[in-house]
């Protein structure tokens, strides 16, 4: 019974709801301007997700590649105190 | 021979190379924020352009030099390609690394000088930061990019100096390249949006 009431409430809300403009400029009379808002909203949403996702994917790929490759054994006499990065290439 | 806690024989060090070198990771994060910075500027420009009464570019404003800047764009793109070749030569210890890096820097310098000359001409024609929406957006977007090109140019000069002194390692060269590829990569988008 409770679920039915909730379902009826949701349906009623969906029935009476109208579209809402989330920003004052979205109601611009210029169609090109409205479209520009939509396009830039999509653009600014997708770009950071792509950047963060791409970085995580790339790091994960490198971790897997390093796990698969055999370790390099470098004698301490060559390595010294400075470590491999000072030799660097 | 006794083994250590991980079962490796003593005296054989483990590889200490990080998954991603600190400089590379730092530069990637910095470039990511820069991409968002330019994305914000480009978005503002797209909305400003779409809101202009009387079309874009606004009437009565100087025209931007499309053909000349296309040549300059080609120079910057070539600079990126030559830097890529320089990196390949560097990895193979090839003797032409220095020459390729010098060509890449020279092409970047050409871009900066050419753009400076273009700005002088445009200011002479009356396009200033306060002359209208076109001038405001033009100097903001192209000026922000020009600052990055100058910064990248200085970084490449620094890498060239280190290469000349045989002090350049890949952990210094990679971040410099990432920044320059960003500078090169963002320019065609700006050219397409602002000039065309």
HADDOCK unambig.tbl for C-alpha pairs under 7 A between the chains (distance, minus, plus):
assign (segid A and resid 32 and name CA) (segid B and resid 50 and name CA) 5.70 0.50 0.50
assign (segid A and resid 33 and name CA) (segid B and resid 47 and name CA) 6.26 0.50 0.50
assign (segid A and resid 33 and name CA) (segid B and resid 50 and name CA) 4.84 0.50 0.50
assign (segid A and resid 33 and name CA) (segid B and resid 51 and name CA) 5.50 0.50 0.50
assign (segid A and resid 36 and name CA) (segid B and resid 46 and name CA) 6.51 0.50 0.50
assign (segid A and resid 36 and name CA) (segid B and resid 47 and name CA) 5.54 0.50 0.50
assign (segid A and resid 36 and name CA) (segid B and resid 50 and name CA) 6.65 0.50 0.50
assign (segid A and resid 37 and name CA) (segid B and resid 47 and name CA) 6.55 0.50 0.50
assign (segid A and resid 40 and name CA) (segid B and resid 43 and name CA) 5.50 0.50 0.50
assign (segid A and resid 44 and name CA) (segid B and resid 39 and name CA) 6.89 0.50 0.50
assign (segid A and resid 51 and name CA) (segid B and resid 32 and name CA) 6.54 0.50 0.50
assign (segid A and resid 62 and name CA) (segid B and resid 19 and name CA) 6.29 0.50 0.50
assign (segid A and resid 63 and name CA) (segid B and resid 19 and name CA) 5.99 0.50 0.50
assign (segid A and resid 71 and name CA) (segid B and resid 14 and name CA) 6.68 0.50 0.50
assign (segid A and resid 71 and name CA) (segid B and resid 15 and name CA) 6.00 0.50 0.50
assign (segid A and resid 72 and name CA) (segid B and resid 15 and name CA) 5.79 0.50 0.50
assign (segid A and resid 73 and name CA) (segid B and resid 12 and name CA) 5.69 0.50 0.50
assign (segid A and resid 73 and name CA) (segid B and resid 13 and name CA) 6.03 0.50 0.50
assign (segid A and resid 73 and name CA) (segid B and resid 14 and name CA) 6.53 0.50 0.50
assign (segid A and resid 74 and name CA) (segid B and resid 12 and name CA) 6.60 0.50 0.50
assign (segid A and resid 74 and name CA) (segid B and resid 13 and name CA) 6.28 0.50 0.50
assign (segid A and resid 75 and name CA) (segid B and resid 12 and name CA) 6.16 0.50 0.50
assign (segid A and resid 75 and name CA) (segid B and resid 13 and name CA) 6.96 0.50 0.50
assign (segid A and resid 88 and name CA) (segid B and resid 169 and name CA) 5.21 0.50 0.50
assign (segid A and resid 88 and name CA) (segid B and resid 170 and name CA) 6.68 0.50 0.50
assign (segid A and resid 89 and name CA) (segid B and resid 169 and name CA) 5.54 0.50 0.50
assign (segid A and resid 89 and name CA) (segid B and resid 170 and name CA) 5.79 0.50 0.50
